[in-house]
Amino acid sequence: MWSISVMAVFGTDIERAAQLLSEGELVAIPTETVYGLAGNALNEDAILEIFKVKKRPKFDPLIAHTDSLDKVKSYVTHIPEQAMKLADVFWPGPLTILLEKQKHLPDLLTSGLPTVAIRMPHHRLTQELLKMLDFPLAAPSANPFGYVSPTTAQHVQDQLGDKIPYILDGGPCSIGIESTIIGFNEESKPVIYRLGGKKVEDIERVVGKVKLKIIHSSDPMAPGMLKTHYAPSKRIVIGKLDMLIKRFQNRKLGVISFHDTFDEIPPENQLVLSPSKDLDEAARHLFGALRTMDQKNIDLILTERFPDQGIGQAINDRLKRAASR
């Protein structure tokens, strides 16, 4: 007999999403960064299902999402002064803060680490959903582990639609790249563990100079620190595009550029992320461009380093890890 996969339902029904999550089911949710694969962060069975559906290693911790500082205080032992300053300015928004967790939070959520990664997403539908729940949501990106993160509901449907019952459709993500993750060392100094949607210079205006500890590790201290991640199935090469095009001229090439086009490459095999040279626009289009290029009849994806400032730092980080495969 033929088996027929039942695909997830799209919709904007937050009550249905809340009911499913309360029953231990998984739901894809929109955020300003990327779509998340959400489950009850206090329910070990739901957390296990997230790891199973994503095929994500259990040593890679998850981010807990909630909607208020009062709720955060019930999950952590304390909120340091510097963390409170960041929360006051940037929550809700694309900043995740590492805080010492209370014992009732499952070790599975934090991969046994003493800290939990928490953020408040800035998306109307998900904010309304979180207000309805008496538990936080564990929600890594809603895609198979290691692949390009989804920035539309259709991206989720294409890859996980036969594994979850519901996708809360909030339209395209407004930032399109994951949150910045910050924690504090033993001297209470701020340390950024993952570059992302909140710019380093914005953070430094609030808490002063921060240390960057962007270590791509097989033993991550925070979510999203693994060396190989955000990768399409096709090989990516990063460098000066005009030189790369000459180097690989005998191959079928796809090009993802910041703002330039190249006469040697067929127009349908070129994607320009921001003709106006806007890094925020480029970040919004990055993951969608990687997905589109991955589906083309090409041998290689060529791309370039972006200006290493603002969100350009996060773009370069994602491309470096995508190319490491």
N, C-alpha and C positions, 0 to 999 in steps of 0.2 A: 504493500500500500504506500501511496505517496503521503508524506506528512506536510502539512501547510503551516508555516510560521505565522503567528498572529502578531501584527506590528502594533507598536504603541499608538495610542490615541493622542492627537494634538489638541490643545485647548487652552483656555484662560481661566478655567474653573478652579479657583484656589481652594474652595471647600472640598472638591473631589481630591485634589492633591493632598490636602491636610488629612483627609480620611484615610487615604492609602498609606501615607507616612505613619499615621497613628497605628495602623495595622501591621507595621513592620515591612511594608513594601518600599521599593525604590521609585523615585520620581526624578526626572530631569528638570532642573530649574534654571531660569535665566539669571544672570548677574551682569553687571556692567563690564566685567572682565571676560569670562567665558561661561559657557553652560556647564553646570555642575550635575553630577550624579549623586542625588541626595538620599540620605537615609537617616533614621533616628540615631544621633550620636551617642545616646545612652543605652542603646540596644545592641548587644554584641552580635546577635544573629543578623541584624540589618547591616552592621559594619562588615561582617564576614561576607555578606552577599555583595557589597560594594567591591571588595577585593576580588571576589569570584567573577563578577560580571566584567570588571575591567581587566582581569588577569594581572592585577597589580601585586607586587611583592609585599608581604605583610610587614617588612622592615621599613617601608616608606610611609611615614605618618600622614594623617589626614587633617584637614582644616575644619574646625567647627564654626558654623555660621549661626548668628543670632541677631536680635534686633534692638537690644537695650543693654545699657551698662548694668542695670540691676540684675539682669539675667547673667551677664558675664561674671558678676561678683559671686554668684552661686556656683560657678564652675571652677574658680581659681582661688588660691589662698590669699592673694593680695594683688593689688595693681600698683606698681611703683609710680612715683611722681612723674618720671619722664614718660612712662607709658600712658598715664592719664592725660598728659599734655597732648600726646599724639592722638589719643582717642577723641579728645574734645575738638581737635581741629579737623581730623581726617575721617572720622566715622560718622555716618556710613560712607564707605569708599574703598578703593582698591589697596588697602593696607592691612596686612595680617600681623598681629602682635603675638609673640611667644610669651606665655605667662605660666607661672608654676601652678600645676593643676591640683584640684581637690581629689581625694582618694576615690570618690564615687564615680569619677570618669573612667571608663574602661581603658585598661592598658593597651588594648587592641587599637583604640583610636589614635594613641600617641606612639605606637610601636615601642612601648615600654619606657619612653622618655619621661622625665619628671615634669616637662612643660607641655602645654597644649597650645596649638596654633588657633587663634580666634580672630574672626573679623565680622563686621557688619556690612553686608552687600548693599550697594546703592542701586536698587532696581525696584520700582514700585510694586510689581506683582509679588516678588519674593519677599519684600518687606511686609506686605500684607499677610502673606503666608506665614512668615515667622512669628508675627504677632498672634496668630491663631494657635500656635503650638506651645506646649509647656516643656519642650525639649529642644536642644540645638540640633542643627543638621550637619552631619558630616557630608561634605560635597566636593570631592576631587573633580577634575574635569571629566565630562561625560563622553569619554572615548576609550577605546582599548588602550591599555597601558603603553606608553612610549610613542604613540602616534600623535598627530597634530591635534591640538585642542579645538573643540567645536565653538563656533561663534554664531551659529543659527540653529534653530530647532531642527531643520532639515539635516544638518550635519549629524546631529544626535540620531535621528531616525535612520540615516544611512548606515550607521555602524552598530548601534545598540538597540534599535527599534524593536527587534524581536526578543529582547531580553528584559524589557521593563514595560509596565502597563500604561504609563502616562508621561507625556512631555508637556510641561507648562511652557507655552509659547509666548515669549516676551519680545519677539522681534530680534533683529541683529544686535549683537553686543556693542555698546558705545565705545569701549576702550579696546577690546579685542586681544588683550594680552593679560596673563595672570597677575595676581596681586603681588606687590612688594612684601617681603617677609622681614620683620625686624625683631630682634630680641635684645637681651642685656647681659653683659658678661659679669664676672664676679665683682668688678668694681662699679657695677650699675651703669656702665658706659654702653650706648646704643651700638648694635652690630647688625648690619644688613646681611641676611643669609641668601636672599633671592632678589634679584632685580625684577621690577615689574611695573605695574600701572601707576604707582605713585613715585614721582621723580625724587632722586636723592637730594637735589638742591632744595626742594620743598620741605623735605623732612628736616634738613639741616637748619632751615630757618626757624624751626620750632625747638629742636633739642641740641643744636650745635653740631659740631663735627661728628660724623659717624664713621665707624670702621666697616669696610667691605670684607666679608668672609665668604666669597662666592666660590666655595670649594665643591667641585663636582665629584661626589664621593659615592662609594658603594655602601657606606654606613652613614646615611644622612642624619644631620642634627635637626632638620626641619623639612617640611614638605617641599618637593620640587628641586632637590639638590642633586639628583642622580646625573651622572655624566651624559648618558644617552637619553634623550627625551625629545618630545615635540617633533618627531622625525617622520617624514613621508617614506614610502617604500623605495623610492628612487634615490640614487646617490646625489648628494648636494656637494658642490665645490664652491668655496668662498674665495674671492680675490678681486683683482682689477678686471672688470668685465671685458674690456677690449682685448686684453692679453689672454684671458681664458678662452674667449671665442676663437682666437687664432690657434691656441694650443689644442683645442678639441674640435677643430674644423671638420674632421672626418666623422664626427658623431652627430646624432640627432640631438639638438640642444634646445632646452627651454631656459629662458632668462627671466629672473625676477630682479628688477632694478628699483632704485629709489625714485629717480625721475627721468632717466635717459632711455632712449630707444636706439636700436642698432640695425643698420641696413642689412647686415649679413644674416639676420635671424628672421624667419617668417613672422609677420605681425601676430598671427594666432598663437605663436609660441613665445610671446613676450607679455609680461605683466608688469606694469609700472605702478608702484604703490602710492606715489603722490607726485603728480606732475607739478604741483605748486611747492614742492620741497617741504611739506609739512610732516614732521615726524609723528605727530599724533595720528594724522590720517594714515600714514604708512603702517603704524602699529595696528590700527583697526583692520587693515586689509591683509596683514601678513599671513595669518593662519589660513584664511580663505584662499589666498594665492598659492600657498603650498599645497593645499588640497586640490585645487584646480590643476596645477601643473603636474601633480602626481597621477592624474587621470589621462594625461596626454600621451601620445605615441612618441616618446622621446627616450633617450638613453641617460641623459644627465640634466640636473637642474643647476644652473649657474646663478650665483648671486654675489653680492658685494658687502663689504663692511659699511655700516651706516655711520653718520656723525656720532661720535661717542659722547653724547650729551643728552640730558633729559631722558626721555623714554627711548632714545636711540641706544642707550646702554642696554636696556632690556631686549630690544630687537636683536642686537649683536649677540647677547647671551643665548637667546632662543635659536638663532641661526647656527651658532657654534655647536650647540648640543645636537641640533638636527643633523649637522654635518659629521658629527663624531661617529655615527653608525658606519 
